[in-house]
Amino acid sequence: MPRRRPAEPAPAPPPSEALVADLRAEWARRARESSAVRPEVVTYLIERGLEPLHRALVAAGSPADALCRSVWTLMLASVSARRFGVSTDAWTNTPDYPDRWFPLLWLRLAPSLLPRLPVAERLPCAAALFNLGEQLSGPMRATANRLMAALVQVPGDLVPDWRRGLERALTAAGLLSPQSVPPAEWRRAVVIGAVDLAAHDPAFLPAAAVCLDGRTFAVGDPGAGRVARLLADAAGLTVLSIEHADVPFPAARAVVPPGAGAPTVELVGRRLARRGPTDAPERVLLDDVPAVAPAAIAVGAVGDVVLIDAASQHVTLLRLTR
């Protein structure tokens, strides 16, 4: 008697009509704002990126529509910014295609990785990878392409703690190398980049900051009891999450010293200054910080400085060097 073949799993249901309507509405809105949002690009992104993500979420027994709506907003933002412009699979056979971060992220990594993460971590992970890809541009693009290709090969390295996994990957790619300048030799501060927290949470009002560990910082909105966690890398700041959390923030203009016996870095008016562990004269590291209303800083042991602007939702990364 011939053996019965095992029943094949039922195909995942397609996106609901309500979800499709929302996706098309967001598509139309973005198309009015940017000529980069072309029909052939968006259709390809839906068919090869969003629909596989939706199927994978449903197959994992997870809610799919809400996450897909949010990820779709990020996907279209990368199209509007001209960082995702492919409309066929030709880019996969072109090793020197110049900007592979977002095609690899949306078409390969997201459908594989996001369903494997805890539900509450899926959108923060997608947003962090989107934010990181925006910063890794220009001369860092080739390194970014290699980094994303490596993540696609081993998405399990980001499960279950994608933050630590991403930090390890950035370190391996040379984008999170330790600062080689010892604190005693800090002579100046250079501006690395800034992140606009309004793009992640329009209601978030940064007012305090603290270095948590290594290159991870917390920026707080004490009035709302919310905290943004940011990772400082070679390209700038990556927003890892914004959530309700209890973090012991110092007073608004207090300084977190980088370590026992190290110089203290202070925000004095519009100047960033360094004072030694004794009564040595103050040394100006940056004469005019890039903020309309500089409100607070946090200093990491390897020379990263996070600067909060009270007049906006911008957080700037400075780096201390010789």
SVG drawing of the C-alpha trace seen along z (x, -y; Angstrom):
<svg xmlns="http://www.w3.org/2000/svg" viewBox="-11 -80 58 82">
<polyline fill="none" stroke="black" stroke-width="0.4" points="0.0,0.0 1.6,-3.3 2.5,-5.7 0.5,-8.8 2.3,-12.0 2.2,-14.4 -0.3,-17.2 1.2,-20.4 0.6,-23.4 -2.2,-25.7 -1.0,-28.8 -1.0,-31.9 -3.9,-34.2 -3.2,-37.3 -3.1,-40.8 -6.6,-42.0 -8.5,-44.5 -8.2,-47.1 -4.4,-46.6 -4.1,-46.9 -6.2,-50.1 -3.9,-51.6 -0.8,-50.6 -2.1,-52.2 -3.1,-55.4 0.4,-55.8 1.8,-55.0 -0.3,-57.8 0.8,-60.3 4.5,-59.5 4.1,-59.8 2.8,-63.3 5.9,-64.2 8.7,-62.5 9.1,-61.6 11.3,-58.7 8.1,-56.8 7.5,-55.2 4.8,-52.5 7.2,-49.8 9.5,-50.3 6.6,-50.2 5.0,-47.2 8.2,-45.3 8.7,-46.3 5.2,-45.1 5.5,-41.8 9.1,-40.9 9.3,-42.5 6.0,-43.3 4.0,-40.3 6.7,-37.8 7.0,-39.6 3.2,-39.3 3.2,-35.6 6.1,-34.9 4.3,-36.7 1.1,-34.8 3.0,-31.5 4.6,-32.3 1.1,-32.7 1.7,-36.4 -0.4,-39.6 0.7,-40.8 -1.3,-43.9 -0.2,-46.4 3.5,-45.7 3.2,-45.6 1.6,-49.1 4.5,-50.5 7.2,-48.7 5.6,-49.9 6.1,-53.5 9.8,-52.8 10.0,-51.1 8.5,-54.0 10.7,-56.4 13.7,-54.6 12.2,-54.9 11.5,-58.6 15.1,-59.1 16.3,-57.4 18.0,-54.6 15.7,-51.9 15.1,-52.2 15.2,-48.7 12.2,-47.3 13.5,-43.9 15.8,-41.2 18.7,-42.5 20.4,-44.1 21.0,-40.6 23.2,-39.7 25.2,-42.9 27.9,-42.6 28.9,-46.3 25.4,-47.6 26.3,-50.7 23.5,-50.7 22.4,-47.3 21.5,-48.1 17.8,-48.7 17.1,-46.0 18.8,-43.5 17.0,-44.8 13.5,-44.8 13.6,-41.9 15.9,-39.4 16.5,-40.2 13.1,-41.6 10.9,-38.7 13.5,-36.3 14.3,-38.1 11.3,-40.0 9.0,-37.0 11.7,-35.4 11.8,-38.3 9.5,-38.9 6.5,-40.9 7.5,-44.0 11.0,-44.0 10.0,-43.7 9.3,-47.4 12.1,-48.8 14.5,-46.4 13.2,-47.4 13.4,-51.1 17.0,-50.8 18.1,-49.0 16.4,-51.7 18.0,-54.5 21.4,-52.9 21.1,-52.5 20.3,-56.1 23.5,-57.1 25.8,-54.5 25.9,-56.4 28.6,-58.1 32.1,-56.7 30.7,-54.2 28.3,-52.6 30.6,-49.8 31.2,-48.8 27.4,-49.0 26.7,-46.7 29.1,-44.1 27.5,-44.5 24.0,-43.9 25.0,-41.0 26.6,-39.4 23.4,-39.9 21.3,-38.4 23.5,-35.2 23.1,-34.8 19.9,-36.4 19.9,-34.1 22.8,-36.2 20.3,-38.9 17.9,-36.6 16.8,-37.0 18.8,-40.1 19.1,-42.0 20.7,-45.0 23.7,-43.1 23.8,-41.2 23.9,-44.4 26.6,-45.8 28.7,-42.7 28.1,-43.0 29.1,-46.7 32.2,-45.9 33.2,-43.1 32.6,-45.5 34.9,-48.1 32.1,-50.6 32.3,-50.3 36.0,-50.2 37.2,-51.4 38.4,-55.0 42.2,-55.0 42.7,-58.4 43.0,-58.3 41.0,-60.9 44.1,-62.7 44.8,-63.5 41.4,-64.9 42.1,-68.2 39.0,-68.9 35.5,-67.6 34.3,-66.8 30.7,-66.6 29.9,-63.1 26.1,-63.4 22.7,-64.0 19.4,-62.1 15.9,-63.7 13.9,-61.9 10.7,-63.5 11.1,-61.0 10.6,-58.2 8.2,-59.8 6.8,-63.3 5.8,-63.7 9.2,-62.9 11.0,-65.9 14.6,-65.1 15.8,-66.9 18.4,-64.6 21.0,-62.1 23.2,-59.4 25.7,-56.9 24.5,-53.4 27.5,-51.2 30.1,-51.3 28.5,-53.2 24.9,-53.0 23.2,-56.1 19.8,-56.9 18.0,-60.1 15.0,-60.9 11.8,-62.8 11.2,-63.0 7.9,-64.7 6.5,-61.7 8.6,-59.1 10.0,-57.8 13.5,-56.9 15.2,-56.7 18.1,-54.2 20.8,-55.2 23.9,-53.4 26.9,-55.6 28.8,-54.2 31.2,-55.4 28.5,-57.0 26.4,-58.7 23.6,-57.7 21.2,-54.8 17.9,-54.8 17.4,-51.4 14.1,-52.0 11.8,-54.5 9.9,-53.1 8.7,-53.7 11.6,-53.0 13.2,-54.0 16.6,-55.5 18.4,-57.6 19.0,-60.7 21.2,-63.5 20.1,-67.1 19.7,-68.7 23.2,-70.2 25.0,-67.7 27.9,-65.8 28.5,-62.1 32.3,-61.8 34.0,-59.1 35.7,-57.3 37.5,-57.7 40.5,-60.0 39.7,-61.0 39.0,-64.6 35.6,-66.0 33.8,-67.2 31.4,-70.1 28.8,-72.1 29.5,-75.7 27.1,-77.9 27.7,-77.1 31.2,-75.7 32.3,-72.1 35.2,-72.2 37.5,-69.8 38.8,-70.2 41.4,-67.9 41.1,-65.7 42.9,-68.5 42.5,-72.3 44.1,-72.4 42.9,-75.3 39.8,-74.6 40.5,-73.5 37.9,-74.4 37.1,-71.3 34.5,-73.0 33.9,-76.7 30.3,-76.7 28.3,-73.4 25.8,-72.6 22.6,-73.3 20.2,-76.3 19.7,-75.8 22.3,-73.4 20.7,-71.7 22.6,-68.6 25.3,-66.2 26.3,-62.7 29.9,-61.5 31.0,-57.9 34.4,-56.5 35.6,-56.1 35.0,-59.8 31.5,-59.8 29.4,-62.9 25.7,-63.0 24.3,-66.6 20.7,-67.6 19.2,-70.7 16.3,-72.0 14.9,-74.0 14.4,-70.9 14.2,-67.1 17.7,-66.7 20.4,-64.8 23.9,-65.2 26.9,-62.9 30.3,-64.5 33.6,-62.6 36.6,-63.7 40.0,-63.4 43.4,-64.9"/>
</svg>
